[in-house]
Amino acid sequence: MKIVFKPSSKPNHIAQDQWMDWGWQLRSSFKTAEQYSRYFNLTETEKQAFAQGQKIFNIRTTPYYASLASADLAEDPIRRILMPSAEELGPAQQSQLDPLGERKKHNNPTQRLIHRYSDRVLFLVTDVCSVYCRYCTRKHFTGADEAFIKNADYEKALHYIRQTTGLREVILSGGDPLTLSDQLLERVLFDLRKIEHIEVIRIGTRMPVVAPMRVTEALVRMLRQYKPVFLMTHFNHPRELTLEAAQAVESFVDHGVPVMNQMVLLNGVNNHPAIVQALSRRLLYLRAKPYYMFQCDPSEGTDHLRTTIEDSLDIQKQLWGHLSGLAMPQLSVDIPDGGGKNYYVPQFEISKDAQTRHYRGWDGVEAAYVNPDSRQLLRPLDYELYLDEWNQLRTSKNIKP
C-alpha cells in the first residue's frame, strides 16, 4: 500500500497565505469556549471544563490542529488531545504536579535547567506552547506565557553549562522552543556552540505537528549552521501526519537535521498496534526515526488519558517481529519522582543455568545461547585512551538517592 499524505482541511473563509503563516496560526489560536465552539460542538463535560477557569490547565490550540479533529465526535483521538474535559478534575488513581521530579533541588541547579542525567541537561527556554496538550507532563511550568527566558535566568543557565564540563548535550525544551522567533532561537544556539564541551544540541518541539508552517527554509538553513542539531518531534497519531507536516519533517532531514519522534501512548488515542505501526511506518518513510513510545506520566488531570503498562506491553509484543526494527519505538516509562527511564522489551528468555540461556522467540522458535568461558574475557588493549573522557562524563553530576 502506497503511503499518501493528505493536506489539512483549510476552512474556506481563510486565505491560503494566512493559513500557511505560523504567526497567524499562533495569533488566531483558540483559547475560550466561544472560540472553540465556532468549530466544535461542545459536550457538557467540555463546557464544564471551560467554566472551571483556573482549575483547568491552560487551554489553547491552533486553527490548523483543530482542523484535524472531529467537530462532532467527542471521542475523536485528536480531539482528546486538544480539548479540555471535566474529567481532568475528577478523582485520580495517581496525580502529580511534577511527576518527573524536575523541581527537586538536586535536579534543578538553576531556575531554567533540569539536570537529571549525567551527560545532558534540559534547558527550558520558553514556557509557551502553541497547543496545550491535555496530557502535558510539565504543568508545573508550562503555560504562564513568558515568551522567552529572562536574561538573568538565561545567563545563570549558560554559566552552569559552561562550568559543568562533563556535559555533552543540551536539550532545548519548555514550552516549545520553536514558538520563539528565528532570531531568539539562533541566539541560544550561537551561545551554546561557543561552549567547547557541548557536542550535541537537541530541540524538543511539537510545532511540526500542530503548526508545521513554522518550518521554513530560513529556519532549517539556520539550524544546519549549528550542527549537530537533532529535532525531537512528537507525533502521536498517523492523522497528524498531513501533507504539511510531512513536508516539514522532510525539510529538516533534507537540511541535515535528524528527526526522532517521541510518542505517548494515550487511552482512546493510539493504544492499538494498528495505529502505532501506521504512525511508525509513515515516520520512517519520511526518514524520521520512531524513537520512544512513552507511558503517559501521571500528571494532574491525566487519568482518563493514561493506559496501563500491561496494555502497552501487549501492544509492543504484538508489534514485535512484524514491524522493522527501524520502525519500532522503544517502550519506556519515566519512574515517578525523577527515577529516570525504565525500558521494556518483550521477554523471550524461558530459562537459564550457569552457562546457557534458553529462548523461545516471537515466532515460537526455541534455541539456546551458550556463553564462552568467562575466564577468557579480556579488557580492550586501548581502553585507557578513553578512560578520562568516561570518568569526566559519568561524574558530571553527583547522583543522590
C-alpha atoms as one frame of an Amber mdcrd trajectory, in Angstrom:
protein
   0.000   0.000   0.000   1.472   3.333  -1.050   1.822   5.850   1.761  -0.004
   9.090   0.910  -0.107  12.285   2.978  -3.248  14.401   2.620  -3.361  18.178
   3.107  -5.184  19.670   6.061  -8.757  20.910   5.602  -8.445  24.676   5.482
 -11.728  26.481   6.171 -12.968  28.229   3.027 -13.121  31.691   4.616  -9.402
  31.696   5.467  -6.923  32.732   2.789  -4.158  30.266   1.924  -1.390  32.727
   2.757  -2.892  33.259   6.214  -3.292  29.530   6.810   0.374  28.925   5.947
   1.615  31.784   8.168   2.699  30.347  11.507   2.467  33.758  13.142  -1.189
  33.950  12.086  -1.773  30.435  13.464  -0.436  31.468  16.885  -2.264  34.810
  16.926  -5.502  33.081  15.898  -5.255  30.281  18.467  -8.460  29.135  20.180
  -8.408  29.859  23.924 -12.016  30.351  25.024 -15.210  28.324  24.902 -16.616
  30.817  22.421 -13.657  30.361  20.072 -13.743  26.561  20.336 -17.496  26.458
  19.787 -17.085  28.131  16.385 -15.554  24.864  15.181 -16.584  22.209  17.724
 -19.981  21.146  19.022 -19.011  21.188  22.677 -20.233  18.465  25.022 -21.390
  19.173  28.567 -18.116  17.904  30.066 -16.168  20.151  27.693 -18.323  23.158
  28.612 -17.769  22.356  32.302 -14.014  22.352  31.732 -14.088  25.843  30.219
 -16.264  27.030  33.115 -13.679  25.867  35.675 -11.242  28.587  34.640  -8.015
  28.489  36.663  -8.649  24.946  37.931  -8.028  23.574  34.428  -4.598  23.512
  32.791  -4.080  26.278  30.208  -6.229  25.836  27.071  -5.015  26.620  23.562
  -4.934  25.140  20.069  -4.003  26.399  16.630  -6.703  26.549  13.943  -4.596
  24.137  11.887  -4.509  21.495  14.619  -8.197  21.971  15.383  -8.932  21.219
  11.723  -7.517  17.699  12.179 -10.111  16.834  14.839 -13.775  15.918  14.520
 -16.208  18.761  15.152 -18.868  16.358  16.441 -17.276  13.195  17.881 -16.100
  13.804  21.438 -14.032  10.586  21.450 -12.135  11.504  18.278  -8.424  10.811
  19.012  -7.098  14.257  18.031  -9.927  15.961  19.894  -8.990  14.034  23.067
  -5.506  15.548  22.851  -6.517  19.196  22.389  -9.909  19.510  24.084 -10.242
  20.170  27.839 -12.628  17.934  29.750 -14.222  17.934  33.184 -12.563  14.530
  33.591  -9.365  16.450  34.307 -10.860  17.455  37.671 -12.148  14.025  38.687
 -10.680  11.716  41.358  -7.432  10.106  40.210  -5.572   6.853  40.766  -2.370
   8.910  40.677  -1.971  12.644  40.215   1.275  14.618  40.472   2.076  18.212
  39.607   5.731  17.299  38.969   5.731  13.597  38.001   9.340  13.622  36.769
  10.785  15.247  39.888  12.117  18.141  37.828  11.617  20.669  40.620  13.695
  18.721  43.119  16.713  20.737  44.189  19.321  18.209  43.050  17.716  18.086
  39.562  17.210  21.839  39.248  20.581  23.650  39.519  19.222  26.929  38.128
  15.747  28.350  37.500  15.587  27.066  33.907  17.823  23.978  33.881  16.955
  20.370  34.679  19.981  18.118  35.175  18.761  14.559  35.773  21.214  12.528
  33.695  24.994  12.871  33.881  25.802  13.875  30.306  22.877  16.114  29.358
  20.809  18.996  30.619  17.318  20.242  29.746  17.185  23.992  29.055  13.689
  25.487  29.396  13.977  28.463  27.054  10.244  29.293  26.975   7.092  28.215
  28.786   4.824  28.853  25.771   3.244  26.176  23.564   1.021  26.766  20.554
  -1.188  23.875  21.716  -1.563  22.835  25.353  -1.916  19.065  25.164  -4.158
  17.723  27.886  -1.618  15.084  28.975   1.231  17.617  29.449   3.822  16.376
  31.925   5.170  19.842  32.770   2.042  21.555  34.053   4.108  22.928  36.932
   5.904  25.167  34.426   4.225  25.388  31.019   1.580  27.932  30.134   2.490
  31.091  32.073   3.062  32.888  28.740   6.637  34.030  29.329   7.730  34.116
  25.693  11.476  33.923  26.359  13.570  33.212  29.414  14.503  36.283  31.454
  18.039  37.471  30.794  19.264  36.851  34.360  17.983  33.262  34.281  19.460
  32.793  30.822  22.933  33.875  31.944  22.791  31.677  35.067  21.878  28.685
  32.921  24.725  29.343  30.479  27.166  29.735  33.366  26.166  26.345  34.787
  26.540  24.673  31.384  29.995  26.253  30.905  31.186  25.180  34.341  29.857
  21.609  34.137  32.471  20.233  31.761  31.113  16.673  31.844  28.013  17.759
  29.943  27.844  16.686  26.305  24.260  17.572  25.293  21.814  20.408  25.789
  18.136  19.720  25.103  16.115  22.851  24.360  12.607  22.457  25.699   9.895
  24.324  27.540   7.174  25.036  26.457   8.093  24.732  22.811  11.362  26.291
  21.582  10.002  26.662  18.036   7.418  29.175  19.254  10.430  31.516  19.523
  11.477  33.665  16.589  14.401  32.535  14.465  16.450  35.374  15.965  15.902
  34.316  19.589  16.436  30.658  18.791  19.681  31.456  16.977  20.900  33.459
  19.946  20.593  30.328  22.107  22.259  28.079  19.533  25.088  30.561  18.987
  25.813  30.833  22.715  25.729  27.062  23.216  28.034  26.405  20.276  30.659
  28.631  21.927  30.873  26.102  24.796  33.587  23.662  23.769  32.394  20.548
  25.619  28.823  20.676  24.252  28.731  18.228  21.347  25.023  17.792  20.573
  22.022  20.112  20.740  18.502  18.708  20.713  15.315  20.680  20.162  12.126
  19.200  21.589   9.103  20.513  19.709   5.533  19.762  18.708   5.353  22.561
  16.135   5.755  20.225  13.113   2.587  18.529  14.423   0.429  21.478  15.439
   1.758  24.271  13.187   4.020  22.741  10.518   4.107  26.033   8.620   6.603
  27.141  11.304   9.205  25.025   9.494  10.505  27.498   6.929  13.523  27.417
   4.641  15.122  30.126   6.791  14.667  28.060   9.958  16.159  24.827   8.643
  19.083  26.628   6.990  19.837  28.354  10.278  19.719  25.098  12.257  22.138
  23.478   9.833  24.771  26.086  10.702  24.859  24.835  14.309  25.128  21.107
  13.590  24.813  18.591  15.020  21.269  19.587  15.935  18.685  16.831  16.459
  14.962  17.568  16.155  12.863  15.634  18.678   9.281  15.842  17.495   6.083
  14.467  18.980   3.569  12.850  16.642   1.052  10.637  18.441  -1.305   9.581
  15.659  -0.984   8.950  11.894  -3.702  11.538  11.179  -1.307  14.196  12.479
   0.969  13.435   9.522  -0.714  15.671   6.974   0.981  16.762   3.760   2.103
  19.971   5.513   3.554  18.014   8.451   5.266  15.516   6.142   6.890  18.357
   4.203   8.078  19.931   7.468   9.681  16.678   8.637  11.433  16.134   5.316
  12.654  19.731   5.253  14.609  19.118   8.469  16.105  15.882   7.177  16.970
  17.367   3.800  18.972  20.067   5.588  20.948  17.631   7.727  18.808  17.813
  10.881  17.946  14.257  12.004  14.359  13.858  13.230  13.385  11.475  16.019
   9.834  11.015  17.263   8.607  10.595  20.823   5.015   9.402  21.014   2.983
   8.940  24.178   0.588   6.022  24.494  -2.799   7.604  25.202  -6.095   5.968
  26.078  -8.546   6.192  23.188  -5.963   7.933  21.002  -3.296   5.481  19.885
  -3.330   2.465  22.212  -3.663  -0.139  19.479  -0.890  -1.856  17.476  -2.546
  -0.928  14.159  -2.230   2.779  14.991   1.327   2.529  16.328   2.546   0.674
  13.248   0.774   3.109  10.919   2.425   6.093  12.605   5.843   4.437  12.795
   5.901   3.335   9.164   4.863   6.775   7.924   7.516   8.461  10.029  10.176
   6.083   8.791   9.078   6.716   5.208   9.850  10.388   5.871  13.263   9.371
   7.308  12.226  10.195  10.885  13.140   7.586  13.496  10.325   6.371  15.784
  12.360   6.775  18.977  10.218   6.440  22.110   6.783   5.047  22.884   6.260
   6.579  26.320   3.873   5.532  29.029   1.810   8.626  29.858   3.120  10.299
  33.009   0.672  10.630  35.953   0.470  14.395  35.583  -2.504  16.164  37.142
  -5.749  15.578  35.244  -4.479  12.760  33.017  -6.066   9.629  34.500  -8.624
   9.372  31.684  -5.811   9.567  29.110  -3.410   7.090  30.706  -3.136   3.448
  29.638  -1.996   0.551  31.792   1.541  -0.732  31.468   0.066  -4.163  30.724
  -1.839  -2.717  27.744   1.342  -1.042  26.483   3.363  -4.237  26.838   0.722
  -6.128  24.877   0.880  -3.549  22.063   4.657  -3.834  21.953   4.590  -7.630
  21.890   2.051  -7.689  19.056   4.302  -5.403  17.003   7.479  -7.384  17.715
   8.666  -9.382  14.731   6.101  -7.778  12.404   7.496  -4.235  12.410  11.010
  -3.384  11.243  13.465  -2.579  13.998  13.956   0.782  12.298  10.255   1.500
  12.836   9.976   0.052  16.357   9.870   2.721  19.081  11.366   1.947  22.493
   8.663   1.413  25.131   9.604   3.363  28.238   8.099   4.614  31.473   9.553
   7.513  33.414   9.753   6.387  37.023   7.751   8.959  39.038   9.555  11.497
  41.232  12.609  11.616  38.976  13.730   7.990  38.978  14.707   8.068  35.306
  13.552   5.884  32.436  12.699   2.214  32.697  12.789   0.420  29.336  10.696
  -2.571  28.356  11.271  -5.264  25.744   9.307  -8.490  25.299  10.763 -11.273
  27.414  11.716 -14.311  25.326  14.125 -15.962  27.756  12.398 -19.007  29.244
  15.170 -20.440  31.450  18.892 -20.261  32.198  21.650 -22.097  34.010  25.277
 -21.288  34.821  26.392 -21.045  31.197  23.338 -21.368  28.955  20.250 -19.270
  28.331  17.188 -20.764  26.654  14.822 -18.757  24.458  11.502 -19.031  22.680
  11.299 -16.318  20.012   8.318 -14.258  18.887   7.541 -16.867  16.197   7.886
 -19.860  18.537  11.430 -20.888  17.564  13.312 -22.320  20.558  17.094 -22.227
  20.876  19.892 -21.787  23.396  22.789 -19.347  23.655  25.883 -20.829  25.322
  28.312 -18.351  26.907  32.047 -18.719  26.322  34.273 -19.344  29.331  34.266
 -16.084  31.303  37.926 -16.662  32.208  38.751 -15.836  28.590  37.342 -12.294
  28.797  39.899  -9.560  28.083  39.866  -5.819  28.581  40.405  -3.980  25.292
  44.071  -3.091  24.884  43.432   0.642  24.383  40.605   1.317  26.840  42.758
   3.701  28.890  42.790   6.134  25.953  39.116   6.821  26.670  39.074   6.446
  30.460  39.468  10.126  31.379  36.676  11.026  28.981  34.419   8.376  30.526
  35.175   9.423  34.100  34.537  13.085  33.350  31.185  12.295  31.781  29.873
   9.930  34.449  30.838  12.247  37.343  29.414  15.457  35.838  26.514  15.191
  38.256  26.720  13.967  41.813  23.952  11.358  41.853  21.919  11.439  45.062
  19.481   8.757  46.219
